[in-house]
Amino acid sequence: MGNEKKIEMPSYRDPHLLPYSFAKANSILIGEDDNGYTLCMGPDANRNMIPEVLRVFGSIEEIKEFSAEEYGEILSTIYSTRNLQDDIDTSTEEKQDEDLDSILEGVERSADLLGGDDDAPVIRLLNSLLSESVRSGASDIHLEPFEDSVKIRIRIDGVLTELASLSPKLAPYLVSRIKVMARLDIAEKRTPQDGRLSLTLGGKAYDVRVSTLPIRYGERVVMRLLDTDSAKIKLSDLGIDSKTLKRLHGALAEPNGIILVTGPTGSGKTTTLYAALTYLNDQSRNIMTVEDPVEYALPGISQTQVNSKVGMTFASGLRSILRQDPDVVMVGEIRDMETAEMAVQASLTGHLVLSTVHTNSAVSAITRLVDMGIERYLLASSVNAILAQRLVRKLCNNCKTEIEPTEAFLAQMNVDIENAKMACRPVGCVDCKNTGYRGRTAIYELITVTDDFRVLIQEGASEQKMAALAFMNNSTMADNGRELILSGITTIEEVMRVSKLKDSSDAGL
């Protein structure tokens, strides 16, 4: 959601002119385009190897030098562009009675996908699928077996798109390979399993959460790709407007109380909580978490994972954490009365508690906690702030086109034509894979619990009355969404998809 650094990259026809292991070890790679050969070097390039490279390739049209970060990204991008269809065709043509043990032999849990020497077709196919997914910026990979095919779909910017359709005979081989990598039981096909694995692509580390589920035609697998660099994101990088960010900083500065983040699954709540913990982590506080699961490792913060099999729930984990002299506690989710009661008691005894609740708006978090059985007077005393958020896709900067605002659009946005000239629509190009969108940002609404708001909580006021007070001088998610639309960052359809704007069917888009 922050600013992306764009590196000018050579566009090579053949990314395999030099072996990946050589290019990585010597910080030298060669590519061929319409103008001839280009030699690219990193800061640690082994210049003694340049004469040998020149001897093999002859004349070099251009030499380019890059920083370590730039060279690593170029190396990762260029060598992950293996022709996916070739791997699919090769794997389909292989004998289906091939010994599964020989296919799975030699698997390393954290092997670099681009540096492997094992060319077993299923292994190469899976590596290629993972590489293509990472290169496309996917957050999830879905492997779905059906009667006549196995579909591979990836989720990019919150939307699923089909990556490949394979022979159904390949499904058990792919599932078994994934299970071995994730240290799951390959013999157990009747019950769901969860695991995780680590992989590197061009030197960049990724954590992958793996979930399997038995369905009619085999086992369905979903892999969530977690970029370890995402754990380093700051609150200022989340796209929160300056006024709301200042209010959130004020809530985080409180020594005790509860701060809640609300929204549906996949709305970026965990990223926001991790950014808040990073903001608080100045080494003067004891910060502890209980999560399900631990998605990213945060340096300097003690993180505990829920394990229901041994009785380690959110409530029991929180109870144990409170004996560890914490200053700040993060509970992954408040989902039952016991956890809610523990969070309230922790806040009332001098701890700052951060957590999430699955509700549609910030105000409805109060109603949800009351429904769980928490007394209103306790909520009024303990809750400091509630942040609601949603993720919307951003328009591709390369192809978006300004619109001519219609009267219906202006009425929908509640602005005049002068303030709507930046509004744009999606077009589609190579950069955004013809979707018209590239990347995501968030829209927010924040309630800071004032004395007047505490009175409404205690009195059992309606959500409408609480919202009227909370947003009297502050923006809602819909307001935040309108600002992004009128700034040409997203579209009315995207905001309509996640928040309650009026019907845009007559908005002329």
N, C-alpha and C positions, 0 to 999 in steps of 0.2 A: 504494500500500500504506500510505500515511500517512493522517492524518486529513483528511477532506474538509470544506471549508468550504461550508455550505449557505446560499445566498442566497434570500431570499423574493422570488419573481418573480411579477409580474402574469401572469395566465392570459388571454391575448388571443385573441379569435376571429380577427381579421384582423391579421397582422403587417406588412401593407404599406400602412397608412394614410398613412405618409410615406415617400418614397423612401429607400432605404438610404443613398445618398450624402449626402443631407441630414442624416439622423440621425447619421451618423458624423462629418460635418464640423462640425455645430453642437452635438453632444452633447445632442440633444433628440429624443425619439421619442414618438409617440402610439399608444396602444392602446385598443381598445374591448372592454369586457366587459359583463356583464349590468347593471352599475350606470351605464354610460355611458363617457365618455372619461377616460383617465388620462394625464397629462403626466409623463414621466420625464426627469430631467436629470442629467447628469454634472457634475463640478466645473468643467469648462471650458465649460459651456453658454453659447451665444451668446444672452443674454437679450434682445438687441434683436430677435430673431426671434420671441419669444413672442407679441407682439401680432398678428403676421401669422398665426401658428398659430391663435390664438384667433379671428381673423377668419374663417379657413377652417372651423374645426370648431365654432365657437360655444362653448357652455358646457363647462367642464372640471370634472368631478366631484372630481378629486383631483390633487394635485401631489406627486411623490415625488422626492427628491434622493438620489443614490448616489455612492459613491467611484468613482475612475477604474477600479479593478479590477472593482467590481460592475457599473458601467455597461457596460464592455466585455463582460462575460459575458452580461448581459441582451441587449445588442445582438446578440451572436453567436447566442444561443439563440433569440431571437424571430424573427430574420430568416432563420434556417436551417430554419424549419418549413414551408417551401413544400410544398404538397400534392404528394407524390411521384407519386401515381396520375395526377394531371392531366398531369404531364410524360410519364409512360409512355404514356398514351392519345394525347397530341398527337404524340409521336414515332412511334408505330405508324401513325397515320393519314397521315403525310407521304408524299409520293411517293418510292418507293424508288430512282428513277433520278435523284434530285437530285445535282447535281455535288458530289463529295466535296471538291474544292478550296474551294468556296464555304462548305461547312460548317466546314472547318478554318481558314479565313482569319482572321487577326487574333488568333491564339493568343499569349498572353503567358506566359512560363514561370512567373512568380510573381505572376500577377494575383489580386486578391481576388475569390473566387468570388461573394461577395454583392454586389459593386459593379459587376459586369460589365453592359454594355448590350447585348451580343450575345444575341439571343433565338433563334438557330438551334436547332431542336428537339433535336438530338443533343448539342449543347453544353450546353443547359439541362438535359437529362436527366442527363448525366454530372456536372454541377455539383451537381444535386440529390442524386444518389447519394452523392457525396463528402460533401456537407453532412450528409445523414442519417446516414452512417457515423460522422462525427466527433461529431455530437451524441449518438449512441448509445454512444460510448466504444469503438468497434471498433478492433481492432489490425490487422486485415487485411481486404481486400476481394477476393473471388474472382469473376472473370468466366469462366463456364464454358459454351462453346457445345456444344449437342447438336443432334440431327437436327431436332427440332420446337420447340426453344426455346433461349434463352440465359439461364442462371440467374445471378443476382447473389446471392452469399452473403457475409455478414460474420461475423467472429469476435469475439464479445463474451465477455470473461472466459474465453477459451480454448475456447469452444464455438461451432461454426458454426451460423448460423441464416439462413434464406432471406429476403432483402430484397425481391426482385422476380423475376418470370419474364417475359421479353420475347420478342418475335418474333425468330426466328433471323436474319431479314434485317437486324436492327440490329447484329449482332455485328461485322461488318467495319468499320462506321462508328465504333462505340465503341472498338474496338481501335486503329484509325488515329488517332483523337483522342488517346487515351492515349499512343500512340507519339510523336506530334508534341510533346506536352507534355513527355515524358521525353527528347526529342532522340534517338529511336531511328530506325532505317531502316524506313520504312513500306512499302517495296517488298520487303523481305526477310521472307518468311513461312515459310521452310523450316527455319530454325535458331533456337534459343533466343536471346533478347536480354535484357540487364540494363541498367537505367538508374535514374535518380532525378530527381525534380522537387521544387520547393518551391511551397507554396501557403499562402494566408492565409485564415482564416475569421473574420470579425468582428474583424480586427486581430491574431489569434493565429496564430503561425507553425507550420507543420508541414512536416517532410521526408517524402517518400513514395518508398520503394524500389519499383521496378517490375520485374517478371520476366514474360517471355512464353515460352510453350512451344507448339510446333506439336502439335496432336492431330488426331483423325480428322475432326472437323467444323469445323476452323478453328484459331484460336490461343487458348490459355488464358492469362489474365492474372491475376496476383496482385499487389496493391499493399499494401505494409506501411506503415501510418501511424505516424510517429514524432513524438510531441509534443516539441518542443525543450525544453520546461520540465522534461521527465523527466530530462534530464542534470544538473539541479541537485539531485537527490535526495540525501539524506544517509544514512549507515549507520544512524543512529538512527531513520530513517523506514521501514526495511525490514521491521519487525515481528520483529526478532531479539530474543529474550529477554535480559534484562540480564546474566545470567551468561555466556551465549555471546558477547554483544557485547563484554564485558570481555576475554574470552580472545582474540577476534579483534583487538581493539585491541592487545593484547600482541604478537601475531604480526606485525602491521603495523609495530610499533615496532622490530622487528629490523632491523639495518643491511643484512643480506644473507640469502639463502635463497630458497626457492620457496614461494609460496602458491597453491594450486590451488582452483578452484571447479568442482564437477562437477554433472552433471545432463543430462537430455535437451534437445533443441531446444525453445525456448519456456518454459524454466523460470526465466528471469530472471537467468541468469548474467552477461550483459553489464551489466545494471543494477547488480548487486552489485559488479562490477569497477569500473564508473565511480564508484560511491559510495565505494569504497575509494581510488581515485585522487584524488577530491575531498578525502577526509579527509587524504591525504598531501600534498596540494598547498598547502604553506605558503610557497611562493616561495623556500625554502632548498634545494630539490632540483631536479635536472634530471630531469623525468619524460618518458619517450618511449613511444610505443606503435606496434605494427604490427598492423593489424586487417583483417578481410575480411568486410564493408566497414567503413569508419568510420561508425558509426551516429549519433553525436552529437558536436558540436564542444565540446571542453572547454577553457575559457579557461586559458591559461598552460601547456598541455600540448602537446607536439609529437606529432602523430598521422600515421602513414604507412599507406597502403592497399596491400594485396596486389594485384599485377597479374601474373597468371601468363603473360599474352601476351608480356610483356617480361622474364620470368624473375624477377620480384619475388615471391618466395615468403616464407612465414613465416621459414624458415631464413636466406635471403639478407638479408631485411630486418633480422632480429635481428643478424646478423653485422655489417651496416653500422651499426646503431644503437650497437653496443658501441664503435665508433670515435668516437662523439659525446659521450663523457664523461658517460654517464647515471648517475644514482643509483638510479632506479626504472624498470623496463622492464615493460610489459604486452604479452604476446603473445596475440593473440585466441584461438588454439587450438593445443594440441600434438597434432598428428595423424600425425606420422611420426618416425622415429628421428633424422633429422638435426635437426629442430626441438627434440626432447627433449634431444639431446646439447648443443646450443647453449644451451638454457635452464639445464641443469645446470652447464655450464662458466661461464656468466654469474653464477650464484649463488655458485659457489665462488671467483670472482675479485672478490667484494665488491659485487655488485649484488643488489637486491631484485627478484625476478621474480614477476609475477602472470600467471596464465594459466588456461585451462579445459581439461578433459578430459571426453569423453563416457563416463561410467560410471554405473552404477546406484546406487552408494553411495560414501561417502568412502573406505572401506578398499580397495575394488576399484580405486581410482586407482593404488595401488601396484602391483597385479598388472598393470594395463594398461601402465604404464611399463616394467615388467620384460619384458613381452611385446614391447615395441618394441625391446628390446635394451639397455636401460640397466642397468649393473651395480648390484647391490643395495647395495654399499658406498658408491657414489656417491649413490644415493637417500637412504640413511641419513644422509649428511652434508649433503645439500642441502635436503630438504623440511622446511619449518617447520610448515605447517598445511594441512589439506584441509577445505574446506567443501562439503557436499552440500546441495542444496536442491530443492524442488518448489513449484509454485504451486497453491493450492487456492482455490476460489470461497468468498466470504463470504456468509453468509445476509443477506437483505435485512432491515434493521432495522425497516422499516415493517410487515412482514407475518409475520415468523417467529413461531412458536408453540412454547411449551415442551412437551416430551413427558413422558409418564409412563414412567419407566424400567422396562423389564422385567428379569427375572432374567438373560436372555440378554445384554441390553445391558450390565448391570452386570458380568457375567463378562467380556465383551469389553473393557470399559474397565478392568477390575480395580480397581473402586472400590465403596464402599457407596452406598446410595441418597441419603444426605445430601450426598454430593459430586457427585451427578449431576443435581441439580435445575435446573441452568442449561442443560442440553442442550436443543436446539431442533430443529425440522424446518422445511423450506421449505414455503411456502403459495402465494405468487404474488399480485402486485398490479400496478397500473398503473406504479408506480415501477420495478419490476424486470422489466417486460414479461412478467409471469406466469411467470417462471422460478423465483422464490423466492430467487434469488441476485443480489447486486449488488456488484461489485468483487472483488478478489483479494488474498490475502496469501500469505506463504510459510511453509513449515516447513523447518527446518534441522537438520543435525547437523554438529558441528565436531570434527575431530581435531587436537589440538596434539601435535606429535611430540616426546615426552619422550625422555630417555636410554634408558629401558626399552623404549620403542617402537622406537627406532633399533636396539636389539639384536635385536628380533624381525624387523625388516626384513632385517638382515644374515644372520640365521639361516635365512631363507626360511620363516618361520612361515606357517601357513594364515591365510586371511582371518578365519575364525571366532576363532582365537586372538588376532589383532591387534584385532578388534572387541571381544572380551571385555575386553582391557586398556584400549582407548581409551574405552569407554563404562561403565567400572566406576563412575565417579562423575559421568558426564555423560549428557545426554539424547540419544536417537536421534531420527530424523525421526518414527518412530512415536510416541514419547513426546511430542514436540512437537505432533503431530497430535491426540493424546488430550487435551492441555491445551486446544486450540482447540475441540474438540468439547464438552468439559465446561464451557467458558466461554460456549457458545452462539454462537460465532463462525462455525463451519462444521459440517458433518455427517459422520457416519461414512462415508457413501458417497463423499464428496469425498476424504477421507484414504485410503480403500481404493483409490481410483482412481490414487493416485500413490505409495503406500508399502505396505509389507508388514505390514498388520494381519492378524489371523485373519479367516476367512470370517464375514461379518456376515449371512448369509442367515437366521439364526435370531435376529437381534438385536431383532426386534420393531419394526422401523422401516418 
